[in-house]
Amino acid sequence: MQRIAAILLFYKPMFVWSFAVTLVITIFNPLIFSAIITKLFLTFFAWYLVNETKTRQKLIALKNIGVSTFKLFSTIFFIDIVITIGFLIVIKEFI
């Protein structure tokens, strides 16, 4: 449970930007497949930024409790996709 809380704490600042991207996707192309591809690209981009900036120190703290970089970003991607797909399904019902 501590690992999940640490992953969610790491994802918390990214959520606002991720939801903003979801809104842009909804406006321009509300297809689920394109949203998944876009979120996958953004997850790779976030991984690159974290590895190349001072944020890397947060990864060390997560590794100390047993969360690998792959597990971290794959979990973030999964959480992000669930939120995005849920949002797109709800929006499509009202459009």
Contacts in CASP RR format, 6 or more apart in sequence:
PFRMAT RR
TARGET T0000
AUTHOR 0000-0000-0000
METHOD contacts of the structure
MODEL  1
MQRIAAILLFYKPMFVWSFAVTLVITIFNPLIFSAIITKLFLTFFAWYLV
NETKTRQKLIALKNIGVSTFKLFSTIFFIDIVITIGFLIVIKEFI
2 65 0 8 1.000
3 65 0 8 1.000
3 66 0 8 1.000
3 67 0 8 1.000
6 61 0 8 1.000
6 62 0 8 1.000
6 65 0 8 1.000
6 67 0 8 1.000
7 62 0 8 1.000
7 67 0 8 1.000
7 72 0 8 1.000
7 75 0 8 1.000
7 76 0 8 1.000
8 79 0 8 1.000
10 58 0 8 1.000
10 62 0 8 1.000
10 72 0 8 1.000
10 76 0 8 1.000
11 76 0 8 1.000
11 79 0 8 1.000
11 80 0 8 1.000
14 46 0 8 1.000
14 76 0 8 1.000
18 39 0 8 1.000
18 42 0 8 1.000
18 80 0 8 1.000
18 83 0 8 1.000
18 84 0 8 1.000
19 83 0 8 1.000
21 38 0 8 1.000
21 39 0 8 1.000
21 42 0 8 1.000
22 35 0 8 1.000
22 83 0 8 1.000
22 84 0 8 1.000
22 87 0 8 1.000
22 88 0 8 1.000
25 34 0 8 1.000
25 35 0 8 1.000
25 38 0 8 1.000
25 84 0 8 1.000
25 88 0 8 1.000
26 87 0 8 1.000
26 88 0 8 1.000
26 91 0 8 1.000
30 88 0 8 1.000
30 91 0 8 1.000
30 92 0 8 1.000
30 95 0 8 1.000
32 85 0 8 1.000
32 88 0 8 1.000
35 84 0 8 1.000
35 85 0 8 1.000
35 88 0 8 1.000
36 81 0 8 1.000
36 84 0 8 1.000
36 85 0 8 1.000
39 77 0 8 1.000
39 80 0 8 1.000
39 81 0 8 1.000
39 84 0 8 1.000
40 77 0 8 1.000
43 73 0 8 1.000
43 76 0 8 1.000
43 77 0 8 1.000
43 80 0 8 1.000
46 73 0 8 1.000
46 76 0 8 1.000
47 69 0 8 1.000
47 73 0 8 1.000
49 55 0 8 1.000
50 56 0 8 1.000
50 58 0 8 1.000
50 59 0 8 1.000
51 59 0 8 1.000
51 69 0 8 1.000
59 69 0 8 1.000
59 72 0 8 1.000
62 72 0 8 1.000
63 69 0 8 1.000
END
